[in-house]
Amino acid sequence: MNKRSGRCMCGAVSYKIEGDPVVTAQCHCEECRRVSGTGHTVGAMFRADQVNISGELGEYLYTSANGSKVTKAFCPGCGSPIYGRNTNAPDHITLPLGSMDNADDLEIEVVIFDRDKPHWDALPETAAIFETQPDWKPEKV
């Protein structure tokens, strides 16, 4: 059985997972774009009984476009997203791959709200790519 772990940026919230995800998805809905600050989120959905979370969490609740209730949990110290839950799948919890200690074996299987994907949420062939933090400063305008 696969075992995974993860944490927030400051380390105040951590989790352990036993088993494989039900699905790994990328989502471009407005709420996911806003919670991530980017064009999408990438998360792995697990059965809730597979996940054990330690630490204090903040929560934000909202009603989705289809009427389900969604909970987004985050670390109140550093603001890192920890999980999402939806009343349409009450026995499941979705954790962001970016918070996992190792998600190298996971692949995106589903893309949700692709119609809402911003045009800028793709790497153009002309983009400069650096292997590490570059040693440069933006030029003054």
VMD Tcl script that builds the backbone (N, CA, C; Angstrom):
set m [mol new atoms 423]
animate dup $m
set s [atomselect $m all]
$s set {name element resname resid chain x y z} {
  {N N MET 1 A 0.844 -1.180 0.000}
  {CA C MET 1 A 0.000 0.000 0.000}
  {C C MET 1 A 0.887 1.240 0.000}
  {N N ASN 2 A 0.588 2.163 -0.926}
  {CA C ASN 2 A 1.342 3.408 -1.005}
  {C C ASN 2 A 1.078 4.278 0.216}
  {N N LYS 3 A 2.136 4.897 0.701}
  {CA C LYS 3 A 2.024 5.856 1.798}
  {C C LYS 3 A 2.587 7.170 1.304}
  {N N ARG 4 A 1.856 8.231 1.592}
  {CA C ARG 4 A 2.267 9.564 1.185}
  {C C ARG 4 A 2.201 10.487 2.392}
  {N N SER 5 A 2.882 11.620 2.270}
  {CA C SER 5 A 2.814 12.632 3.310}
  {C C SER 5 A 2.909 13.991 2.643}
  {N N GLY 6 A 2.548 15.014 3.403}
  {CA C GLY 6 A 2.630 16.366 2.889}
  {C C GLY 6 A 2.510 17.359 4.020}
  {N N ARG 7 A 2.667 18.635 3.678}
  {CA C ARG 7 A 2.601 19.672 4.698}
  {C C ARG 7 A 2.413 21.024 4.048}
  {N N CYS 8 A 2.086 21.982 4.896}
  {CA C CYS 8 A 2.007 23.366 4.448}
  {C C CYS 8 A 3.425 23.939 4.375}
  {N N MET 9 A 3.548 25.163 3.915}
  {CA C MET 9 A 4.865 25.779 3.753}
  {C C MET 9 A 5.584 25.973 5.085}
  {N N CYS 10 A 4.855 26.359 6.145}
  {CA C CYS 10 A 5.512 26.613 7.431}
  {C C CYS 10 A 5.643 25.355 8.290}
  {N N GLY 11 A 4.980 24.266 7.924}
  {CA C GLY 11 A 5.085 23.016 8.652}
  {C C GLY 11 A 4.119 22.848 9.807}
  {N N ALA 12 A 3.243 23.820 10.051}
  {CA C ALA 12 A 2.303 23.731 11.165}
  {C C ALA 12 A 1.188 22.713 10.902}
  {N N VAL 13 A 0.900 22.459 9.623}
  {CA C VAL 13 A -0.113 21.472 9.241}
  {C C VAL 13 A 0.574 20.406 8.402}
  {N N SER 14 A 0.315 19.155 8.731}
  {CA C SER 14 A 0.875 18.055 7.952}
  {C C SER 14 A -0.194 16.986 7.778}
  {N N TYR 15 A 0.056 16.075 6.883}
  {CA C TYR 15 A -0.882 14.969 6.680}
  {C C TYR 15 A -0.149 13.723 6.227}
  {N N LYS 16 A -0.823 12.605 6.443}
  {CA C LYS 16 A -0.354 11.301 5.979}
  {C C LYS 16 A -1.509 10.639 5.242}
  {N N ILE 17 A -1.176 9.930 4.167}
  {CA C ILE 17 A -2.168 9.254 3.346}
  {C C ILE 17 A -1.731 7.807 3.179}
  {N N GLU 18 A -2.688 6.898 3.273}
  {CA C GLU 18 A -2.422 5.493 2.980}
  {C C GLU 18 A -3.282 5.076 1.801}
  {N N GLY 19 A -2.634 4.638 0.729}
  {CA C GLY 19 A -3.361 4.187 -0.446}
  {C C GLY 19 A -3.239 5.139 -1.610}
  {N N ASP 20 A -3.834 4.729 -2.706}
  {CA C ASP 20 A -3.759 5.486 -3.943}
  {C C ASP 20 A -4.960 6.408 -4.101}
  {N N PRO 21 A -4.796 7.480 -4.883}
  {CA C PRO 21 A -5.930 8.381 -5.102}
  {C C PRO 21 A -6.991 7.739 -5.995}
  {N N VAL 22 A -8.202 8.237 -5.854}
  {CA C VAL 22 A -9.301 7.837 -6.718}
  {C C VAL 22 A -9.084 8.439 -8.101}
  {N N VAL 23 A -8.653 9.701 -8.132}
  {CA C VAL 23 A -8.380 10.401 -9.379}
  {C C VAL 23 A -7.453 11.580 -9.092}
  {N N THR 24 A -6.676 11.959 -10.091}
  {CA C THR 24 A -5.845 13.152 -10.013}
  {C C THR 24 A -6.330 14.095 -11.107}
  {N N ALA 25 A -6.666 15.329 -10.706}
  {CA C ALA 25 A -7.310 16.240 -11.639}
  {C C ALA 25 A -6.699 17.629 -11.614}
  {N N GLN 26 A -6.790 18.288 -12.755}
  {CA C GLN 26 A -6.452 19.693 -12.879}
  {C C GLN 26 A -7.777 20.426 -13.059}
  {N N CYS 27 A -7.957 21.533 -12.331}
  {CA C CYS 27 A -9.216 22.266 -12.409}
  {C C CYS 27 A -8.959 23.734 -12.710}
  {N N HIS 28 A -9.730 24.262 -13.670}
  {CA C HIS 28 A -9.596 25.650 -14.089}
  {C C HIS 28 A -10.795 26.502 -13.670}
  {N N CYS 29 A -11.639 26.026 -12.753}
  {CA C CYS 29 A -12.797 26.825 -12.343}
  {C C CYS 29 A -12.325 28.119 -11.666}
  {N N GLU 30 A -13.217 29.098 -11.623}
  {CA C GLU 30 A -12.857 30.392 -11.047}
  {C C GLU 30 A -12.373 30.260 -9.605}
  {N N GLU 31 A -13.045 29.427 -8.809}
  {CA C GLU 31 A -12.657 29.282 -7.405}
  {C C GLU 31 A -11.261 28.678 -7.270}
  {N N CYS 32 A -10.945 27.681 -8.079}
  {CA C CYS 32 A -9.603 27.087 -8.007}
  {C C CYS 32 A -8.542 28.066 -8.479}
  {N N ARG 33 A -8.857 28.860 -9.505}
  {CA C ARG 33 A -7.889 29.861 -9.957}
  {C C ARG 33 A -7.628 30.880 -8.856}
  {N N ARG 34 A -8.677 31.284 -8.166}
  {CA C ARG 34 A -8.499 32.284 -7.112}
  {C C ARG 34 A -7.761 31.714 -5.902}
  {N N VAL 35 A -8.083 30.489 -5.501}
  {CA C VAL 35 A -7.418 29.908 -4.320}
  {C C VAL 35 A -5.946 29.631 -4.594}
  {N N SER 36 A -5.610 29.334 -5.848}
  {CA C SER 36 A -4.214 29.038 -6.171}
  {C C SER 36 A -3.424 30.286 -6.566}
  {N N GLY 37 A -4.130 31.309 -7.040}
  {CA C GLY 37 A -3.436 32.485 -7.538}
  {C C GLY 37 A -2.824 32.248 -8.908}
  {N N THR 38 A -3.174 31.134 -9.540}
  {CA C THR 38 A -2.671 30.780 -10.870}
  {C C THR 38 A -3.861 30.434 -11.759}
  {N N GLY 39 A -3.608 29.787 -12.873}
  {CA C GLY 39 A -4.677 29.435 -13.805}
  {C C GLY 39 A -5.392 28.147 -13.486}
  {N N HIS 40 A -4.935 27.417 -12.472}
  {CA C HIS 40 A -5.546 26.128 -12.156}
  {C C HIS 40 A -5.040 25.595 -10.817}
  {N N THR 41 A -5.645 24.525 -10.372}
  {CA C THR 41 A -5.108 23.729 -9.273}
  {C C THR 41 A -4.901 22.315 -9.795}
  {N N VAL 42 A -4.054 21.557 -9.117}
  {CA C VAL 42 A -3.878 20.136 -9.418}
  {C C VAL 42 A -3.993 19.407 -8.090}
  {N N GLY 43 A -4.952 18.502 -8.017}
  {CA C GLY 43 A -5.183 17.796 -6.767}
  {C C GLY 43 A -5.460 16.323 -6.975}
  {N N ALA 44 A -5.190 15.553 -5.948}
  {CA C ALA 44 A -5.486 14.120 -5.947}
  {C C ALA 44 A -6.596 13.874 -4.938}
  {N N MET 45 A -7.652 13.216 -5.388}
  {CA C MET 45 A -8.789 12.906 -4.518}
  {C C MET 45 A -8.583 11.532 -3.890}
  {N N PHE 46 A -8.749 11.497 -2.570}
  {CA C PHE 46 A -8.642 10.261 -1.804}
  {C C PHE 46 A -9.920 10.037 -1.020}
  {N N ARG 47 A -10.173 8.791 -0.624}
  {CA C ARG 47 A -11.239 8.545 0.347}
  {C C ARG 47 A -10.814 9.234 1.642}
  {N N ALA 48 A -11.743 9.863 2.322}
  {CA C ALA 48 A -11.423 10.607 3.543}
  {C C ALA 48 A -10.788 9.716 4.599}
  {N N ASP 49 A -11.173 8.441 4.654}
  {CA C ASP 49 A -10.603 7.547 5.668}
  {C C ASP 49 A -9.156 7.154 5.372}
  {N N GLN 50 A -8.615 7.566 4.226}
  {CA C GLN 50 A -7.213 7.321 3.889}
  {C C GLN 50 A -6.298 8.432 4.405}
  {N N VAL 51 A -6.888 9.559 4.835}
  {CA C VAL 51 A -6.117 10.771 5.130}
  {C C VAL 51 A -6.184 11.103 6.619}
  {N N ASN 52 A -5.024 11.402 7.205}
  {CA C ASN 52 A -4.932 11.834 8.599}
  {C C ASN 52 A -4.206 13.180 8.624}
  {N N ILE 53 A -4.913 14.223 9.054}
  {CA C ILE 53 A -4.362 15.582 9.058}
  {C C ILE 53 A -4.062 16.021 10.483}
  {N N SER 54 A -2.889 16.629 10.678}
  {CA C SER 54 A -2.487 17.151 11.987}
  {C C SER 54 A -2.258 18.651 11.879}
  {N N GLY 55 A -2.699 19.381 12.887}
  {CA C GLY 55 A -2.483 20.822 12.930}
  {C C GLY 55 A -3.792 21.580 12.815}
  {N N GLU 56 A -3.730 22.853 13.169}
  {CA C GLU 56 A -4.903 23.720 13.131}
  {C C GLU 56 A -5.161 24.183 11.701}
  {N N LEU 57 A -6.428 24.167 11.304}
  {CA C LEU 57 A -6.810 24.573 9.954}
  {C C LEU 57 A -7.765 25.755 9.979}
  {N N GLY 58 A -7.651 26.599 8.991}
  {CA C GLY 58 A -8.676 27.591 8.703}
  {C C GLY 58 A -9.547 27.020 7.596}
  {N N GLU 59 A -10.781 27.491 7.493}
  {CA C GLU 59 A -11.667 26.993 6.446}
  {C C GLU 59 A -12.413 28.139 5.785}
  {N N TYR 60 A -12.652 27.968 4.503}
  {CA C TYR 60 A -13.498 28.880 3.755}
  {C C TYR 60 A -14.560 28.027 3.086}
  {N N LEU 61 A -15.841 28.369 3.291}
  {CA C LEU 61 A -16.945 27.609 2.719}
  {C C LEU 61 A -17.682 28.449 1.693}
  {N N TYR 62 A -18.087 27.816 0.602}
  {CA C TYR 62 A -18.879 28.505 -0.407}
  {C C TYR 62 A -19.798 27.508 -1.105}
  {N N THR 63 A -20.755 28.027 -1.860}
  {CA C THR 63 A -21.669 27.203 -2.629}
  {C C THR 63 A -21.218 27.239 -4.083}
  {N N SER 64 A -21.039 26.062 -4.680}
  {CA C SER 64 A -20.580 25.978 -6.067}
  {C C SER 64 A -21.720 26.314 -7.022}
  {N N ALA 65 A -21.391 26.432 -8.298}
  {CA C ALA 65 A -22.384 26.766 -9.318}
  {C C ALA 65 A -23.488 25.718 -9.409}
  {N N ASN 66 A -23.181 24.456 -9.065}
  {CA C ASN 66 A -24.217 23.416 -9.124}
  {C C ASN 66 A -24.923 23.214 -7.782}
  {N N GLY 67 A -24.639 24.081 -6.800}
  {CA C GLY 67 A -25.354 24.049 -5.530}
  {C C GLY 67 A -24.715 23.230 -4.425}
  {N N SER 68 A -23.617 22.553 -4.708}
  {CA C SER 68 A -22.960 21.795 -3.640}
  {C C SER 68 A -22.198 22.745 -2.727}
  {N N LYS 69 A -21.960 22.324 -1.515}
  {CA C LYS 69 A -21.195 23.106 -0.544}
  {C C LYS 69 A -19.741 22.644 -0.619}
  {N N VAL 70 A -18.843 23.601 -0.734}
  {CA C VAL 70 A -17.419 23.305 -0.867}
  {C C VAL 70 A -16.674 23.911 0.309}
  {N N THR 71 A -15.768 23.149 0.884}
  {CA C THR 71 A -14.896 23.620 1.957}
  {C C THR 71 A -13.467 23.615 1.439}
  {N N LYS 72 A -12.802 24.736 1.558}
  {CA C LYS 72 A -11.375 24.834 1.262}
  {C C LYS 72 A -10.669 25.044 2.592}
  {N N ALA 73 A -9.791 24.122 2.971}
  {CA C ALA 73 A -9.049 24.223 4.225}
  {C C ALA 73 A -7.628 24.670 3.923}
  {N N PHE 74 A -7.078 25.483 4.835}
  {CA C PHE 74 A -5.757 26.053 4.623}
  {C C PHE 74 A -5.061 26.224 5.969}
  {N N CYS 75 A -3.755 26.412 5.925}
  {CA C CYS 75 A -2.995 26.710 7.138}
  {C C CYS 75 A -3.207 28.177 7.477}
  {N N PRO 76 A -3.681 28.485 8.695}
  {CA C PRO 76 A -3.885 29.892 9.050}
  {C C PRO 76 A -2.571 30.662 9.219}
  {N N GLY 77 A -1.470 29.961 9.387}
  {CA C GLY 77 A -0.181 30.629 9.564}
  {C C GLY 77 A 0.435 31.092 8.259}
  {N N CYS 78 A 0.526 30.203 7.278}
  {CA C CYS 78 A 1.202 30.552 6.020}
  {C C CYS 78 A 0.245 30.653 4.836}
  {N N GLY 79 A -0.998 30.219 5.008}
  {CA C GLY 79 A -1.988 30.334 3.947}
  {C C GLY 79 A -1.975 29.216 2.923}
  {N N SER 80 A -1.102 28.229 3.092}
  {CA C SER 80 A -1.045 27.137 2.121}
  {C C SER 80 A -2.361 26.374 2.058}
  {N N PRO 81 A -2.865 26.075 0.849}
  {CA C PRO 81 A -4.054 25.239 0.752}
  {C C PRO 81 A -3.726 23.814 1.192}
  {N N ILE 82 A -4.629 23.211 1.959}
  {CA C ILE 82 A -4.409 21.848 2.467}
  {C C ILE 82 A -5.360 20.853 1.826}
  {N N TYR 83 A -6.646 21.177 1.752}
  {CA C TYR 83 A -7.572 20.258 1.091}
  {C C TYR 83 A -8.837 20.968 0.667}
  {N N GLY 84 A -9.582 20.269 -0.176}
  {CA C GLY 84 A -10.916 20.685 -0.572}
  {C C GLY 84 A -11.869 19.529 -0.350}
  {N N ARG 85 A -13.094 19.859 0.061}
  {CA C ARG 85 A -14.157 18.855 0.222}
  {C C ARG 85 A -15.406 19.397 -0.433}
  {N N ASN 86 A -16.232 18.492 -0.946}
  {CA C ASN 86 A -17.441 18.871 -1.654}
  {C C ASN 86 A -18.574 17.965 -1.183}
  {N N THR 87 A -19.734 18.555 -0.893}
  {CA C THR 87 A -20.862 17.749 -0.414}
  {C C THR 87 A -21.358 16.762 -1.465}
  {N N ASN 88 A -20.985 16.937 -2.729}
  {CA C ASN 88 A -21.332 15.950 -3.754}
  {C C ASN 88 A -20.501 14.680 -3.636}
  {N N ALA 89 A -19.392 14.743 -2.920}
  {CA C ALA 89 A -18.533 13.576 -2.676}
  {C C ALA 89 A -18.116 13.617 -1.206}
  {N N PRO 90 A -19.069 13.435 -0.281}
  {CA C PRO 90 A -18.798 13.674 1.141}
  {C C PRO 90 A -17.762 12.744 1.779}
  {N N ASP 91 A -17.510 11.608 1.180}
  {CA C ASP 91 A -16.549 10.659 1.743}
  {C C ASP 91 A -15.162 10.799 1.128}
  {N N HIS 92 A -14.926 11.910 0.419}
  {CA C HIS 92 A -13.657 12.113 -0.265}
  {C C HIS 92 A -13.067 13.473 0.087}
  {N N ILE 93 A -11.761 13.573 -0.116}
  {CA C ILE 93 A -11.023 14.788 0.180}
  {C C ILE 93 A -9.949 14.942 -0.909}
  {N N THR 94 A -9.759 16.171 -1.381}
  {CA C THR 94 A -8.777 16.417 -2.437}
  {C C THR 94 A -7.628 17.237 -1.874}
  {N N LEU 95 A -6.415 16.729 -2.062}
  {CA C LEU 95 A -5.208 17.394 -1.570}
  {C C LEU 95 A -4.375 17.892 -2.745}
  {N N PRO 96 A -3.835 19.116 -2.641}
  {CA C PRO 96 A -3.033 19.649 -3.745}
  {C C PRO 96 A -1.701 18.920 -3.874}
  {N N LEU 97 A -1.337 18.577 -5.107}
  {CA C LEU 97 A -0.084 17.866 -5.321}
  {C C LEU 97 A 1.117 18.685 -4.863}
  {N N GLY 98 A 1.029 20.007 -4.946}
  {CA C GLY 98 A 2.139 20.860 -4.538}
  {C C GLY 98 A 2.452 20.801 -3.056}
  {N N SER 99 A 1.521 20.318 -2.237}
  {CA C SER 99 A 1.768 20.201 -0.797}
  {C C SER 99 A 2.320 18.825 -0.419}
  {N N MET 100 A 2.351 17.904 -1.384}
  {CA C MET 100 A 2.833 16.547 -1.089}
  {C C MET 100 A 4.351 16.497 -1.098}
  {N N ASP 101 A 4.898 15.678 -0.204}
  {CA C ASP 101 A 6.349 15.520 -0.151}
  {C C ASP 101 A 6.879 14.853 -1.418}
  {N N ASN 102 A 6.083 13.967 -2.013}
  {CA C ASN 102 A 6.491 13.329 -3.251}
  {C C ASN 102 A 5.247 12.882 -4.011}
  {N N ALA 103 A 5.036 13.492 -5.163}
  {CA C ALA 103 A 3.909 13.120 -6.025}
  {C C ALA 103 A 4.414 12.721 -7.411}
  {N N ASP 104 A 5.682 12.295 -7.482}
  {CA C ASP 104 A 6.302 11.982 -8.765}
  {C C ASP 104 A 5.583 10.882 -9.537}
  {N N ASP 105 A 4.892 9.998 -8.847}
  {CA C ASP 105 A 4.234 8.894 -9.536}
  {C C ASP 105 A 2.812 9.223 -9.987}
  {N N LEU 106 A 2.330 10.426 -9.679}
  {CA C LEU 106 A 0.967 10.805 -10.046}
  {C C LEU 106 A 0.942 11.560 -11.371}
  {N N GLU 107 A -0.099 11.332 -12.138}
  {CA C GLU 107 A -0.304 11.996 -13.428}
  {C C GLU 107 A -1.705 12.569 -13.454}
  {N N ILE 108 A -1.891 13.688 -14.123}
  {CA C ILE 108 A -3.222 14.255 -14.294}
  {C C ILE 108 A -4.029 13.316 -15.182}
  {N N GLU 109 A -5.200 12.926 -14.679}
  {CA C GLU 109 A -6.076 12.015 -15.413}
  {C C GLU 109 A -7.296 12.720 -15.990}
  {N N VAL 110 A -7.664 13.848 -15.378}
  {CA C VAL 110 A -8.880 14.563 -15.747}
  {C C VAL 110 A -8.600 16.061 -15.694}
  {N N VAL 111 A -9.142 16.804 -16.652}
  {CA C VAL 111 A -9.094 18.263 -16.618}
  {C C VAL 111 A -10.539 18.747 -16.498}
  {N N ILE 112 A -10.786 19.572 -15.496}
  {CA C ILE 112 A -12.128 20.058 -15.193}
  {C C ILE 112 A -12.209 21.556 -15.507}
  {N N PHE 113 A -13.339 21.987 -16.027}
  {CA C PHE 113 A -13.568 23.385 -16.414}
  {C C PHE 113 A -12.530 23.869 -17.423}
  {N N ASP 114 A -12.205 23.011 -18.374}
  {CA C ASP 114 A -11.250 23.390 -19.414}
  {C C ASP 114 A -11.736 24.614 -20.188}
  {N N ARG 115 A -13.050 24.787 -20.288}
  {CA C ARG 115 A -13.607 25.952 -21.000}
  {C C ARG 115 A -13.187 27.267 -20.346}
  {N N ASP 116 A -12.846 27.219 -19.034}
  {CA C ASP 116 A -12.474 28.420 -18.298}
  {C C ASP 116 A -10.964 28.629 -18.208}
  {N N LYS 117 A -10.210 27.769 -18.866}
  {CA C LYS 117 A -8.748 27.869 -18.813}
  {C C LYS 117 A -8.291 29.173 -19.452}
  {N N PRO 118 A -7.538 30.013 -18.708}
  {CA C PRO 118 A -7.061 31.260 -19.300}
  {C C PRO 118 A -6.006 30.994 -20.383}
  {N N HIS 119 A -5.964 31.831 -21.387}
  {CA C HIS 119 A -5.007 31.636 -22.483}
  {C C HIS 119 A -3.559 31.668 -21.990}
  {N N TRP 120 A -3.302 32.368 -20.901}
  {CA C TRP 120 A -1.936 32.512 -20.396}
  {C C TRP 120 A -1.494 31.339 -19.523}
  {N N ASP 121 A -2.386 30.376 -19.291}
  {CA C ASP 121 A -2.029 29.228 -18.456}
  {C C ASP 121 A -1.445 28.087 -19.302}
  {N N ALA 122 A -0.420 28.416 -20.057}
  {CA C ALA 122 A 0.322 27.454 -20.870}
  {C C ALA 122 A 1.696 28.040 -21.117}
  {N N LEU 123 A 2.686 27.205 -21.251}
  {CA C LEU 123 A 4.041 27.700 -21.509}
  {C C LEU 123 A 4.254 27.873 -23.003}
  {N N PRO 124 A 4.510 29.099 -23.445}
  {CA C PRO 124 A 4.803 29.283 -24.869}
  {C C PRO 124 A 6.193 28.734 -25.200}
  {N N GLU 125 A 6.381 28.351 -26.435}
  {CA C GLU 125 A 7.678 27.812 -26.851}
  {C C GLU 125 A 8.791 28.836 -26.695}
  {N N THR 126 A 8.447 30.116 -26.658}
  {CA C THR 126 A 9.444 31.184 -26.567}
  {C C THR 126 A 9.811 31.547 -25.128}
  {N N ALA 127 A 9.203 30.905 -24.147}
  {CA C ALA 127 A 9.474 31.237 -22.747}
  {C C ALA 127 A 10.913 30.885 -22.369}
  {N N ALA 128 A 11.555 31.798 -21.628}
  {CA C ALA 128 A 12.880 31.504 -21.080}
  {C C ALA 128 A 12.678 30.555 -19.901}
  {N N ILE 129 A 13.446 29.492 -19.855}
  {CA C ILE 129 A 13.291 28.479 -18.804}
  {C C ILE 129 A 14.615 28.353 -18.066}
  {N N PHE 130 A 14.563 28.441 -16.737}
  {CA C PHE 130 A 15.745 28.353 -15.888}
  {C C PHE 130 A 15.642 27.101 -15.016}
  {N N GLU 131 A 16.715 26.393 -14.819}
  {CA C GLU 131 A 16.719 25.200 -13.975}
  {C C GLU 131 A 16.607 25.536 -12.488}
  {N N THR 132 A 17.046 26.720 -12.084}
  {CA C THR 132 A 16.972 27.182 -10.694}
  {C C THR 132 A 16.607 28.660 -10.702}
  {N N GLN 133 A 16.596 29.276 -9.533}
  {CA C GLN 133 A 16.308 30.714 -9.430}
  {C C GLN 133 A 17.329 31.488 -10.248}
  {N N PRO 134 A 16.883 32.284 -11.225}
  {CA C PRO 134 A 17.855 33.024 -12.045}
  {C C PRO 134 A 18.453 34.196 -11.283}
  {N N ASP 135 A 19.645 34.563 -11.682}
  {CA C ASP 135 A 20.331 35.713 -11.088}
  {C C ASP 135 A 20.085 36.930 -11.975}
  {N N TRP 136 A 18.867 37.483 -11.856}
  {CA C TRP 136 A 18.520 38.659 -12.645}
  {C C TRP 136 A 17.529 39.505 -11.888}
  {N N LYS 137 A 17.441 40.740 -12.300}
  {CA C LYS 137 A 16.472 41.671 -11.730}
  {C C LYS 137 A 15.677 42.266 -12.886}
  {N N PRO 138 A 14.384 42.519 -12.669}
  {CA C PRO 138 A 13.604 43.139 -13.754}
  {C C PRO 138 A 14.179 44.507 -14.109}
  {N N GLU 139 A 14.151 44.805 -15.403}
  {CA C GLU 139 A 14.615 46.115 -15.843}
  {C C GLU 139 A 13.591 47.160 -15.484}
  {N N LYS 140 A 14.059 48.367 -15.162}
  {CA C LYS 140 A 13.154 49.475 -14.877}
  {C C LYS 140 A 12.456 49.903 -16.156}
  {N N VAL 141 A 11.215 50.305 -16.001}
  {CA C VAL 141 A 10.442 50.773 -17.156}
  {C C VAL 141 A 10.773 52.203 -17.437}
}
mol reanalyze $m
mol bondsrecalc $m
mol representation Tube
mol addrep $m
